[in-house]
Amino acid sequence: MNLTAFLKKNPPAIMRIMPVTNATAAPAARPARRSAPAGTIPEGQRNSALSRFAGRVLKKYGADDGQAAQAFRDEAAKCAPPLDEKELSTIWNSALTFYRGKVQPSPDYVPPAEYAAQEIDSGLIPDHLTDVGQAKKLAAVYRDKLRYSEATLWLSYDGMKWEENSPAARRYVHQLTERQMKDAHGMVTAAQEALLAAQEGQDKTAQEAAEKDHSIAKAYHSFARAYQKTSRISATLLEATPYLQIDVDKLDADAFLLNTPAGTVDLRSGNIRPHDPLDFCTKVTGCKMDRTW
């Protein structure tokens, strides 16, 4: 057997995992998987992705006015290759049965009108579950509320001005962990519901995906709860200082800005505009601007 024939029969691992770039579909029963274009749902993920999506839109819109069904159809259109109508009906009906039989009768059921306000904010999850990861998340979420300098220590923005306020820094960490706890609880609940739906529909692929999501959500929940401890709050603030540090010379740096309760006046033009944390004003006048002058 020559080398070419051998490689065709026994491709190296790197060749087996590289995406197929040839646009021609292979005639075999199990064709090589190609990289899916951005925004599509590739083969191997279609059933699990649509099962989870159906559960989410039913909770968001309910099952009565057709919004959830239309959203499901729109999402299904992203599948490449498309699923047949029978498969789509099976996925949708399984999710609908679970929603009506398990979700709606639950004492924790949230009507669609209220659900939108409680949707999961995945932007709260740190890139890695460590002190540094939490510190970076604190800096990203509260950058317009919290800053640090060696001269002032922690600065907090009250909507009009920055002021030295170390207790406020700890309060923002409290807020972050409380939001993360709520976020994680929603993720755990959604994963549990997806897992039950997959089990009832006997969808092994969806079940495996839901189990993975559930494991991630539980780890996130445990992390958020642990970071409500005093030691972890202090560690978060300590590691956040490089990401929220400001040069003290930037405070009140623009001498032509007059900060008033009504807004910030640019003395060069006389124009007044809304307060902006990026002006880094630390003082405010005792009275509003008189527009008649």
Secondary structure, DSSP 8 states (H G I E B T S, - for coil): --HHHHHHHS--HHHHHS-----S--SSSS-------TT-EETTTHHHHHHHHHHHHHHHH-SSSSHHHHHHHHHHTTEES---HHHHHHHHHHHHHHIIIIITTSTT---HHHHGGG---GGGS-SSSSHHHHHHHHHHHSTTTEEEETTTEEEEE-SS-EEE-HHHHHHHHHHHHHHHHHHHHHHHHHHHHHHHHHHHTT-HHHHHHHHHHHHHHHHHHHHHHHTTSHHHHHHHHHHHHHHHB--GGGTT--TTEEEETTEEEETTTTEEE---GGG------SS---TT-
